[in-house]
């Protein structure tokens, strides 16, 4: 990665970081979808949706925290100016919201779309 020395490079880095936040959120959705389909249905009193819900929350937290840590520890070291670092920290906080928003919006839309699937069961048991 090239060092960031001027404002144009910083803005380019911040824009690409926001795009990567969306991509990481969508990859986390796909990962949680795959993992939810790996948990088998349980017979009788089915409580497997609780395991899927826990996995869903854990994957979301790992995606958000991992993205933030990567930007804070790796990308921040390539920014030379302290003022630019503070601007990137503000962008990194926005990216947490973007990442979480992409993860939740895409996941909930998929859960409601495929309500009778394993991934849709994360929302809870259906009332019969």
N, C-alpha and C positions, 0 to 999 in steps of 0.2 A: 504494500500500500504506500502510495506517495504521501509525503508530509503535507499537511494543510497549512499554507502560509498566507493566503489572502482570502478575502471575503467571498469571492466567486467560487473558489474551491470549497469553502465551508458550506455555501448554499447548495452546491451540487452534492456534497456529502449528506447534508440534511435531507434533501429530496430523495436521494437513493435510500437512505435509512428508513424513511417513511414507507417507501415502496416495499422494502424488505420486511417491514413490520407486518404489512398485509399478507405477504407471501408466507411468513412464518406462522401467522394465524391460520391461514388456509391449510398449510401442511399439518398443523396440529389438529385441525378438524378431520383431515383424512386419516391421521394416525389414530385418533380417538374412535373414528368410524370402524377402522380395521380391528382395533382392540375390542370394541364392543361386540363385534361379530365373533370374536374368539371365545367369549364366555358362553357356555352352553345354557340352554333353558333348563330350569329345575322343575321336576314334576311336583304335583300337589300344590303346596303353599309356595309358589314361586317368589323368591326374594332375590333373584339374580340381578334385577334392575338396580339394587343397591350397590353391588360390585361394579356394575357399569357406570353408575353415577360417581362413585369414588374414583374410578379410573379416569373419567371425564374431567373431574376437577383437578386431579393430579397432573394430567397431561397439560391442561390449560395453565396451571401454575408453573410447571417446568418450562413451557414455551415462553411465557412472559418473563419469568425471572432469568432464564438462560439468555434471552435476547438482550435484556437490560444489562446483564453482567458482561456479555461479550462487548457491547458498545462501550461500557464503562471501563473495562480493563484493557481491551485490545485497541479499539478504534480511537479512544480518547488519547492514547499515547502518541498518536501520529499528528495531533493538533498541537502546534507550537505556542500559539498565543493563548494567554490565560483568559482573555475576554472571549475569544472564540470557543474555548473549552466550556465556559459558562453558557454560551449560546447553544452549544451542542448538548449540554446537560438538560436544558429546557426542551430541546427537540427530543431527547431520549425519554423524557417524561411524557411528552405527547405521544411518542411511539408506543409506550405502554398502553395508553388508552386506545390507540389505533389497533394494536395487536389484540387486546381484550375484546374490542368491539367487533373486529373481523371474526374472531373465534366464536363469540357468543351469537352474533347475528346469523352467521352461516350455519352454526350447529343447531340453533333453535329452528331455523327454517327447514333444515333437513329432518329434524325430529318431528315436526308437525307434518311434513310432507310424507314421510314414511312412518306414520304413527304405529303401525302394527308390526314393525320390524324390531330387531334387537336394539338398534340405535334409538329408535323412537321410544323404547321402554325406559330410557333414562329419565324421561319426564315423570314417570311414575306409573303405577298400575292404572289400567283403564277401569272405569266403573261400568259394570254390566247391568 
